[in-house]
C-alpha cells in the first residue's frame, strides 16, 4: 500500500469519525435562538461559547494527538465520544449561561 493511499484512507476515516462523534458542531446554529431565549442571552453571547470551544479544541489537538500516538486512536476516540455525550447531556440541563462554557466542550 502506498503512503499516499494510506494517508487518504486515514483522512477519510478521521472525517467519518468527526461526523459521527461530533455532530454538535454543524448543528450548533440551529439551537442558538431557543437556547438564547431560554437563557435570556444574545446570539453573540451564545456564539462565544462555540468559538471558545473551537479555540480550545484547536489548542488541545497536539495533546490529543500525542495521547493517540501512545495509546492508539480507538481508545482515544471512544473516551472522546463518551465525554462528548456526557457534555451534551450536561449542556441540556444548564440553566445558568456561564455554565455553558464548562459543559459545552470541544
N, C-alpha and C positions, 0 to 999 in steps of 0.2 A: 504494500500500500504506500503510495507516495505521500510525502509530507503535506503537500497542498490538499490532497484528498482528505487526509486525517484532520487537518485544521478546519476544512469546510464542514466535515461531519461534527466536529466539536462545537463549532459556531452554531450550527443548526440545532444541535441538542440543547445548547445553552439558551437559545431563543425560545425553544419549546418549553423548557423548564421555567423560564421567566414568564411566559404566557400562562402556564398552568399554576404557578405558585405565587405570582404577583399580579393577580387580576385587578387589585385595587388601584393600580397606577393609572390605566386609561379610563377608569370609571369614576375617578375622584370628582371630576367636574359635574357629574350627574347629581351628586349629593350635596353640592355647595348650597343651593337655595334651601332645601329642607333643613340641613344642619345649621345654617346661619339663622333661619327663623327660630329654630328650637333653642339655640344657644344665645340668641339676640346679639349676634356679631355680624360684621360686614363681610362681603365677598372677599375683600382684600385681606382682612384678618384671617379668614379661613385659608386663603391661598398661602399665607406664611407657614402654615402647618405643613402643607405639601412641599413647599420649597425647602423648608428646614429638613424634612425627611429625605428629600432628594440630595441635598448637600451632605448630610451625614452619611448617606449610602455611598456617595462618591468617595468620601474620605476614608470610609471603612473598607472599601474594596481591596486595597493591598493586604490588609489584615486577614480578611476572609479568604483571599487567595492563598496566603501562607498557611492558614489553617487547613484549607482544602488540599494543599500540597502535602501536608503532614499526615492528615487523617483520611484523605480520599474525598472526592466530591459528593458521593452518595450520602454519607452521614451528615455532611455539612448542609446539603440541600434538605435532607429530612428534618434536621433540627431547625433550619430556617423556616420550613413550611409550618412546623408546629408553633414556633414563635410568632409567625405571621398570623396564624389563626387565633392564637391567644390575644395578640394585639388588636385584631379586628373585633373580637368579641368584647374586649375591654373598651375599645373605642365606641362601640354601640351602646355602652352603658354610661358614657360620660355625660354629666350634667353641668360641668364647670369648664369653660373654654380652655384655660391653661393646661388642664389635664390632657387635652388632645396632643400636646407636644410630647407627653410621656407615652401615651398609649398608641398613637398612630406612628408607626416606625417604618424605617426603610426595609 
